[in-house]
């Protein structure tokens, strides 16, 4: 561990040396200096001992340098071979192409040079490490950090850094989720379209799950507002993507062996934190935790989307023209129950039953919905496929546990 004065001096030297006022960045030193900065910040006590001013300076340095290393010649600063970055560079091949009338590929789609790509990765890691410290004065800088990181996700030229960017975003959201709800709501509004488009990327999925876990209650709050149509549409597309991906392969799904059905009181310290009123996740099976979280989130988002549809129908009913009878609202719960009886692959049926088993524990249901759930699940109990029948019984048990008052064990 380095002394505080040493850490402060090294970070200050890096910031002062790399950025030349009016000229940009010193390229020959850039990558090595950023690696040194990351090595210092990787030891968390070094970050924890920074004063607020020094922490702010380190964050400001990363935020100011990132636009330099990710910009393209035609859109802003770029690293030059003479050792500095210039405000604008002339690209001969681009000029020739422009004169010939042939359009070059967009800068947004061009991969960054290796030096810029690795420098951007080091800077994002540094932001992640600075935001991860338990005593980091994060709230004052959280909006700036999130804005920069979300902007990076929009750039195809740095798509190889997306996993690192999401990790950095999650380190910020972990703090703002409770301390700055409005900022977190705005962040998830901006992130939803990105997450839905990237969900098929298996490498990013774990980090995106963490993002959704941090913000799921904020999404619930947002969808209670009547003027969040775009958020609703984005979330519906995300749920569709999550469900489609999860339904593809049975071996990549939650198994009934992953569940623990022993009923315990809420005060028990032995129960797994991943639990519902009917069952919990069996401890020790880390591999399947992402499957649980995927089903749980699809269920939760489907439930709040269904609740929003009911709310919108109720609001229209309170207007001047009251519908003569309740229309058949196309709800996610009904769709999942319908999928169980389609001539479709087994993995799709199992995924639908699993989601229903979670949904019946949190979705308000009227008499019609209750009858539909009981009829469909009861019919599946006698299915010749034991996995189908097992999840149907789990769904029925979950409904009973959620809607029946059972005295808590002491």
Secondary structure, 3 states (H helix, E strand, C coil): CCCHHHHHHHHHHHHHHHEECCCEECHHHHHHHHHHHHHHHCCHHHHHCCCHHHHHHHHHHHHHHHHHHHCCCCCCCEECCCCCEECCCCCHHHHHHHHHCCCCCCHHHCCCCHHHHHHHHHHHHHHHHHHHCCCCCCCCCHHHHHHHHHHHHCCHHHHHHHHHHHHHHHHHHHHHHHHCHHHHHHHHHHHHHHHHHHCCCHHHHHHHHHHHHHHHHHHHHHCCCCCCHHHHHHHHHHHHHHHHHHCCCHHHCCCHHHEECCCCCCCCCCCCCCECCCCEECCCCHHHHHHHHHHHHHHHHHHHHHHHHHHHHHHHHCCCCCCCCCCCCCCHHHHHHHHCCCCCCHHHHHHHHHHHHHHCCCCCCCHHHHHHHHHHHHHHHCCCCHHHHHHHHHHHHHHHHHHCCCCCCC
